[in-house]
Amino acid sequence: AKLLLLLALLFLVGLLPWIDNYAHIGGFLFGFLTSFVVLPHVNFSEEDRIAKLVVQIACGVLSVVLFALLFIVFYLAQGSTCENCIYINCIPFTDSFCQDSTMELRPRIGV
């Protein structure tokens, strides 16, 4: 319960300008999935060992898929037209609260 409260508090802090909640959510999911892959576990039976191995493989595959998806979104789909997605990173409490937090990413010329 304490960890969920801390998680909710940190998400709320991420609603301030210049704090990227997309990065925090992606890092949380990636860390959660990879923790099942790399942490040691105790087997109580053969069925338990097989079940934990299946979970490890599934989390490993999901981690690779998540990494590839985030890579594609970051590098290829930056011009998203999602109107409400801005509220994940910053909630405009006033008219000028989130104005400075927008970034316009442009490819470098001559690379």
C-alpha positions in Angstrom: 0.0 0.0 0.0 2.9 2.4 0.8 4.5 1.7 -2.6 1.2 2.4 -4.4 0.9 5.7 -2.5 4.4 6.6 -3.4 3.8 5.7 -7.1 0.7 7.8 -7.2 2.5 10.7 -5.5 5.4 10.6 -8.0 2.9 10.4 -10.9 1.2 13.6 -9.6 4.6 15.3 -9.3 5.2 14.3 -12.9 2.2 16.5 -13.9 4.4 19.6 -13.3 6.0 21.1 -16.4 9.3 19.7 -17.6 8.9 16.4 -15.9 8.3 13.6 -18.5 5.7 11.2 -17.2 6.0 9.1 -20.5 9.6 8.3 -19.6 8.7 7.5 -16.0 5.8 5.2 -17.0 7.9 3.5 -19.6 10.8 3.0 -17.2 8.4 1.6 -14.5 6.9 -0.9 -17.0 10.3 -1.9 -18.3 11.8 -2.3 -14.8 8.7 -4.3 -13.7 9.0 -6.7 -16.6 12.8 -7.1 -16.4 12.7 -7.7 -12.7 10.8 -11.0 -13.3 13.5 -12.0 -15.8 16.6 -11.4 -13.7 15.5 -11.9 -10.1 16.2 -15.3 -8.6 13.3 -17.5 -7.5 12.8 -20.6 -5.4 11.2 -23.7 -7.1 8.9 -25.8 -5.0 8.0 -28.4 -7.6 8.6 -29.2 -11.3 5.3 -27.5 -12.2 6.3 -24.4 -10.3 9.6 -24.3 -12.1 7.9 -24.5 -15.5 5.4 -21.9 -14.6 8.1 -19.5 -13.4 10.1 -20.2 -16.6 7.1 -19.4 -18.7 6.6 -16.1 -16.8 10.3 -15.3 -17.3 10.2 -15.9 -21.0 6.9 -13.9 -21.4 8.3 -11.0 -19.5 11.5 -11.1 -21.5 9.6 -11.1 -24.7 7.3 -8.3 -23.5 10.4 -6.2 -22.4 11.9 -6.5 -25.9 8.6 -5.6 -27.5 8.1 -2.6 -25.2 11.7 -1.4 -25.9 11.1 -1.8 -29.7 7.7 0.0 -29.5 9.1 2.9 -27.5 12.0 3.2 -29.9 9.7 3.4 -32.8 7.4 5.9 -31.1 10.3 8.1 -30.0 12.1 8.1 -33.4 9.4 7.7 -36.0 6.0 8.8 -34.5 6.9 12.1 -32.8 4.3 14.0 -34.7 1.4 12.4 -32.9 -2.0 14.2 -33.1 -3.3 12.9 -29.8 -5.0 16.0 -28.3 -5.5 14.7 -24.8 -2.0 13.1 -24.5 -0.6 16.5 -23.4 -2.4 16.0 -20.0 -0.2 13.0 -19.1 2.8 15.3 -18.9 1.3 18.6 -17.7 -2.1 19.7 -16.5 -2.6 23.4 -17.3 -3.8 24.9 -14.0 -3.5 28.4 -15.5 -3.3 29.6 -19.1 0.5 29.9 -19.1 1.4 27.0 -16.8 2.4 24.4 -19.5 3.5 26.8 -22.2 7.2 26.4 -21.6 7.1 22.6 -21.4 6.3 22.0 -25.1 9.2 21.0 -27.3 9.4 21.0 -31.0 11.8 18.2 -32.2 13.3 18.7 -35.6 15.8 16.5 -37.3 19.4 17.8 -37.6 20.4 19.2 -41.0 23.5 17.8 -42.6 23.7 14.5 -40.6 
